[in-house]
Amino acid sequence: MVVTGVLLAFSGFGLVDSMFEAVSAFSTSGLSVGIVSVALDMHLKLALSILMVVGRVEILPFLVTMTKIRN
């Protein structure tokens, strides 16, 4: 979550707005301050999408699944 917020901040968005978008993506609340749009860079869209999936599945089952995939 913090990494995605920092990535957004380094892309020219405010830190508070960036962290809000990252937390909103993780919690899958649907709230936005307007950062997410069609013009957003692909790597930022991917980072936010991964946060949405992890937030929806919950962190513990996601980590267990990733551990099983590695083995």
C-alpha positions in Angstrom: 0.0 0.0 0.0 2.8 2.4 1.0 4.8 1.5 -2.1 1.9 2.3 -4.4 1.2 5.6 -2.6 4.9 6.5 -3.0 4.9 5.5 -6.7 1.9 7.8 -7.3 3.6 10.6 -5.3 6.7 10.3 -7.4 4.6 10.5 -10.5 3.6 14.0 -9.7 0.6 13.6 -7.5 0.3 14.9 -3.9 1.4 12.5 -1.1 -1.9 12.7 0.8 -3.9 12.2 -2.4 -1.6 9.3 -3.5 -2.0 7.5 -0.1 -5.7 8.1 -0.2 -5.9 6.4 -3.6 -3.8 3.5 -2.4 -5.8 2.9 0.8 -9.0 3.2 -1.2 -7.8 0.6 -3.7 -6.8 -1.8 -0.9 -10.1 -1.4 0.9 -12.1 -1.6 -2.4 -14.3 1.3 -1.2 -14.6 3.0 -4.6 -13.6 6.4 -3.3 -11.2 8.5 -5.4 -9.7 12.0 -5.5 -9.5 11.9 -9.3 -6.0 10.5 -9.8 -7.1 7.3 -11.4 -8.1 7.9 -15.1 -7.5 6.5 -18.5 -4.3 8.7 -18.8 -2.7 7.1 -15.8 0.6 5.2 -16.6 0.2 1.5 -17.1 2.6 0.5 -14.2 0.5 2.6 -11.8 -2.7 1.1 -13.0 -1.2 -2.4 -12.5 0.0 -1.5 -8.9 -3.5 -0.2 -8.0 -5.2 -3.3 -9.6 -2.9 -5.6 -7.5 -3.9 -3.7 -4.4 -7.6 -4.1 -5.3 -7.2 -7.9 -5.7 -5.2 -8.3 -2.5 -7.7 -6.1 -0.6 -10.7 -8.1 -1.9 -9.2 -11.5 -1.2 -7.7 -10.4 2.1 -4.0 -10.4 2.8 -3.6 -13.7 4.6 -5.2 -16.0 2.0 -3.3 -14.1 -0.7 0.1 -14.7 1.0 -0.8 -18.4 1.5 -1.6 -18.7 -2.2 1.6 -17.0 -3.2 3.6 -19.3 -0.9 2.0 -22.4 -2.5 2.7 -21.1 -6.0 6.4 -20.7 -5.2 6.7 -24.3 -3.9 
